[in-house]
C-alpha cells in the first residue's frame, strides 16, 4: 500500500501595518492553509525576537486551499517606537513564518487612554 504524502506546511505572507497611532496598529497578512487545519497568529515586539503574540489568548483556526487575509489589532504600544512583526501559521505540515516587517508608532500628545494595558510594551 502506498504511503500517504506528508502534508505541506501552510504559506504565510506578512503584509503592511495600517491605522498606526501612538499606542496601536493593525497588522495584516495572508495565509494559505493548504488543506490542513491551521492556527494563525502574529508575533510582534521591539526587536526581531518579537516577544508578544496577537491574538493574546485565542488563536484562529483555518482550513482550505486559498489565501485568507488575517488582520489583528495590537495595542498598548509605546509612542514613537519601531516595532517588528510577522505572521505565523502552524499545521500538521509544519510552521510557516512570514517576513519580518516594521512600523513606527506615532508621537503622542496625550496620556494613555488604554486602562486595560498592564504595562506599555
C-alpha positions, 0 to 999 in steps of 0.5 A: 500500500502506498504511503500517504504524502506528508502534508505541506506546511501552510504559506504565510505572507506578512503584509503592511501595518495600517491605522498606526497611532501612538499606542496601536496598529493593525497588522495584516497578512495572508495565509494559505492553509493548504488543506490542513487545519491551521492556527494563525497568529502574529508575533510582534515586539521591539526587536526581531525576537518579537516577544508578544503574540496577537491574538493574546489568548485565542488563536484562529483556526483555518482550513482550505486551499486559498489565501485568507487575509488575517488582520489583528489589532495590537495595542498598548504600544509605546509612542514613537517606537519601531516595532517588528512583526510577522505572521505565523501559521502552524499545521500538521505540515509544519510552521510557516513564518512570514517576513519580518516587517516594521512600523513606527508608532506615532508621537503622542500628545496625550496620556494613555487612554488604554486602562486595560494595558498592564504595562506599555510594551 
